[in-house]
């Protein structure tokens, strides 16, 4: 069975809403961030599917096809992997190798997890992620914690309902001040 992995950029105070560009702090630090880029590439290599809510999907679809040669490798990765968008209103995804999931969320995700393949990565899409947590479908959280406090915005864990017991699997600090925290369900 495939793992469903939630990967989020998150502030010290738990905000995942990237409005205002707080995540740019790491790249603006003037510090070599190649170690973090290497980690992102390794995580991309372990996955063969991404999962988005409609709003995040449309934002990604509007940006990444024009930026496939970025140094992080995200653009190329998104070109190559299956992209699943959860939506009750979108009929045609309009991005190569993209598929709309419009059935009951739990059934759709369990079906994806049962197929052979690598990790399924959900990123951004905070409303979708809240639903995945509430349905107890998340196997791992990969949190890139940025050394920033913003005080308000959407949080990954709005409440503790549905959050499984977690065990720390890895901590990895990067030269730019970001720290990766990986937690797996117990």
URJOZI-V104902 format. One record per helix or strand of 2 or more residues. SS is the DSSP state (helix for helix, strand for strand). FROM is the first residue (numbers start at 1). LEN is the number of residues. If there is no record, write none. Layout:
<<SS/FROM/LEN> <SS/FROM/LEN>>
//
This chain:
<<strand/4/8> <helix/22/7> <helix/34/12> <strand/47/7> <helix/54/13> <helix/74/7> <strand/82/5> <strand/98/4> <helix/105/10> <strand/119/5> <helix/126/9> <strand/140/7> <strand/166/8> <strand/179/7>>
//
